[in-house]
């Protein structure tokens, strides 16, 4: 059996079980050269490649010289019902790889419903580590990294976004958010109003050709980005209260 229950309500999967396998594979957040050897080999060996966006993932597979793979769309809008069908195929012996568009599946990306369905069915899941914008931005920002809070994407609603930013200013640890370039100016205006002297970092286009890290006070960055509207993917970091 692939699932053992040593304690009521606790599931464990035998890593030597000969049945199928699900692998979550982290993919480059910008530079395709960041794909790992292990990730590439995992994709080559897969029977099924489930993708957040098959068109996006097909470009990665073409870069790796991988063709003739069965690609299945698995995204926010269909994961709830499609995950079960995919897990059933894995139970029959298929090897499935899941790719989100960039970074680690399940981290502000689809994937966690697939993992839950796998655990419930006693199917083995492996995670292949790799690129992630959160830790990349934190390492490159120079902000305290002994502890941090990741809030995912900031709310599109201004009231809720203000509350999220207010809470981040009260935390001792560094706060990290994903933000749209079209909303960054408004977010920095809120931070400037709440804490104009708090240090902020805007990490943009990580690992890509035009990667930048802009550090300064909330007031300084608000002025800068009002004059230089940003493009590309944004990771926003806010220094914690009382951190050296």
C-alpha positions, 0 to 999 in steps of 0.5 A, a space after each residue: 500500500 502507498 499510504 500508511 496510517 501509524 496514527 489516526 488522522 495521520 497519513 504517510 507515503 512510502 517513498 519506495 512505492 512503485 506506483 506513480 509520482 507527482 513532482 512540483 518543479 520550480 521554473 525560472 522567474 526570468 532567465 531560462 538558464 536558471 533551470 536546474 539539471 534535475 528539473 530538466 531531467 524530471 521533465 524529460 522523464 514525465 509522462 504528463 506535464 501539467 502547466 499553469 499555462 501550456 503556451 508559457 511552459 511549451 517555450 521552456 520545453 522548447 528551450 530544453 529541446 523537449 518535445 512530444 510531451 502531453 501538456 495539460 492545463 492546470 490553473 486557478 480556474 480548473 485545479 479544483 476539479 482537474 487535480 483529482 483526475 490527474 491524481 487518478 492517472 498517477 495512481 495508475 502509474 503515471 509520472 506527472 510534473 507540475 510547472 507554474 509559469 515561474 518560480 515555485 508551484 504553490 507559492 502565490 501560484 496554483 499547485 496546492 490543491 493538486 498536492 492536497 489531492 495527492 496526499 488524500 489519495 496516498 500518492 507520493 509528491 516530491 518538490 524540486 527546489 529552484 527559483 523563487 522571487 520572494 527569496 531572490 528579492 530578499 537576498 538582493 535587497 540587503 534587508 534583514 533576512 533572519 525572519 520575514 513575512 510574505 503577503 503574496 499579492 497586495 490587494 487591488 482594493 485600496 482600503 484593504 491594501 492600506 490595512 496590509 501596508 499598515 500591518 507590515 509597518 508594525 512587524 519587526 521582520 521584513 515584509 515582502 509583497 508582489 505588486 503590479 507595476 500599474 499599482 506600485 505608484 499608489 502603494 508607495 503613496 500610501 507608504 509615504 503617507 503612513 511612514 515616509 522615512 521607512 526604508 523600502 526596496 523595489 526589486 524589478 524584473 529579477 534575473 532578467 536583463 533589466 533587473 534593478 533594486 531601488 532602495 530608499 525611504 518610502 517618500 524617496 521611492 514614491 517621488 522616483 517612481 511617480 517620475 519613472 513609471 515602472 514596467 515588468 514584475 515587481 517585488 516590494 520589500 518593507 523594512 521591519 520596525 526596530 530592525 538594524 
